[in-house]
Amino acid sequence: MRKTLSLLVAGLVCAGVMSSAVAAEDHVKARRAIFKEYKKTFGAGMGKMMKGETPYNKDEFAAMATKMVDLSKQPWDHFPEGSNKGKTEAKPEIWSKPAEFKKEIDSHQAAIAKLATAAQTGDMAQIKPAFGAAQKTCKACHDTFKAD
């Protein structure tokens, strides 16, 4: 009976370890998928309009800005402790400096919200600086928390 119980406990412990490893991989996959959508929306979509590489369309730009508000809320739950195992560009500072990471997230979300508000106006005098400010929050976070 004790041997059976010991084997059962050992099996559960191993399953827990395997489960957390799989969960970490799932978090990495999830945040990568979200950031891929970031690049598509913010970079390829909005960025090209800001650079004049594609024609500016007020309604499309505003829709992408609204989408960015939603996207800016998504990746952060996918950085739990232990999800920096394996192939990831996340620096350890995300977990060793959580208050600083949270500050960068808050700054980014605020800048994206301001961009979405500016985008609704269609006024480039408001949109361009708001877009630039949002870009700066991306860069600031990458400089500290992303390995290139």
PAZABA-280983 format. One record per residue (C-alpha): residue number from 1; x, y, z. Coordinates in steps of 0.02 Angstrom, whole numbers. Example, Ala and Ser with C-alpha at 12.3 -4.5 7.8 and 13.67 -1.06 7.14 Angstrom:
2
  pos      c1      c2      c3
    1     615    -225     390
    2     684     -53     357
***
This chain:
148
  pos      c1      c2      c3
    1       0       0       0
    2     139     121      46
    3     233      80    -113
    4      76     113    -217
    5      46     277    -126
    6     228     329    -150
    7     218     292    -336
    8      56     388    -349
    9     130     540    -260
   10     287     531    -368
   11     180     522    -524
   12      79     673    -470
   13     236     772    -432
   14     307     730    -604
   15     143     774    -686
   16     145     942    -596
   17     320     978    -657
   18     275     927    -835
   19     115    1029    -825
   20     208    1186    -772
   21     335    1163    -913
   22     195    1145   -1039
   23     108    1295    -963
   24     266    1399    -981
   25     278    1349   -1165
   26      95    1394   -1188
   27     126    1566   -1113
   28     273    1596   -1228
   29     169    1543   -1379
   30      24    1653   -1325
   31     127    1809   -1299
   32     220    1781   -1463
   33      53    1768   -1555
   34      -7    1930   -1475
   35     154    2022   -1516
   36     145    1956   -1694
   37     -26    2039   -1705
   38      53    2197   -1631
   39     180    2201   -1774
   40      45    2173   -1903
   41     -70    2307   -1834
   42      47    2438   -1762
   43     196    2416   -1877
   44     136    2353   -2044
   45     -34    2436   -2036
   46     -23    2598   -1939
   47     163    2625   -1960
   48     157    2614   -2149
   49      17    2742   -2151
   50     119    2858   -2040
   51     270    2841   -2154
   52     165    2870   -2310
   53     206    2696   -2377
   54      20    2660   -2390
   55    -118    2788   -2410
   56    -188    2856   -2248
   57    -366    2799   -2219
   58    -445    2881   -2068
   59    -570    2742   -2034
   60    -444    2600   -2054
   61    -318    2690   -1946
   62    -446    2724   -1810
   63    -501    2541   -1814
   64    -321    2482   -1797
   65    -294    2604   -1653
   66    -447    2534   -1565
   67    -381    2358   -1595
   68    -216    2411   -1517
   69    -306    2464   -1359
   70    -370    2286   -1344
   71    -202    2209   -1391
   72    -111    2317   -1264
   73    -206    2229   -1125
   74    -169    2051   -1180
   75      13    1997   -1173
   76      53    2039    -993
   77     -38    1892    -913
   78      75    1780   -1016
   79     232    1826    -918
   80     207    1723    -759
   81     356    1672    -655
   82     445    1527    -740
   83     389    1568    -917
   84     564    1624    -965
   85     623    1445    -989
   86     674    1386   -1160
   87     680    1492   -1316
   88     615    1664   -1269
   89     675    1842   -1292
   90     609    1894   -1122
   91     747    1956   -1008
   92     755    1899    -826
   93     725    2081    -774
   94     540    2054    -810
   95     533    1945    -656
   96     672    2024    -553
   97     602    2201    -576
   98     413    2176    -583
   99     372    2354    -527
  100     475    2427    -669
  101     396    2306    -793
  102     222    2356    -732
  103     268    2541    -749
  104     318    2512    -932
  105     155    2418    -964
  106      52    2557    -887
  107     145    2689    -987
  108     119    2590   -1147
  109     -66    2563   -1117
  110     -91    2748   -1080
  111       1    2799   -1240
  112    -101    2676   -1344
  113    -263    2744   -1269
  114    -209    2922   -1313
  115    -167    2865   -1489
  116    -340    2787   -1508
  117    -421    2950   -1450
  118    -315    3051   -1572
  119    -353    2928   -1713
  120    -539    2959   -1692
  121    -512    3142   -1738
  122    -425    3105   -1903
  123    -313    3255   -1866
  124    -133    3215   -1909
  125     -73    3356   -1797
  126    -138    3251   -1652
  127    -107    3078   -1723
  128      78    3092   -1769
  129     140    3143   -1596
  130      27    3014   -1513
  131      93    2879   -1629
  132     272    2931   -1593
  133     240    2927   -1405
  134     166    2752   -1420
  135     318    2694   -1520
  136     432    2761   -1383
  137     343    2655   -1252
  138     374    2500   -1357
  139     558    2542   -1375
  140     579    2584   -1190
  141     509    2416   -1139
  142     611    2322   -1270
  143     771    2409   -1216
  144     751    2349   -1037
  145     651    2189   -1048
  146     682    2108   -1217
  147     840    2021   -1276
  148     873    2048   -1460
***
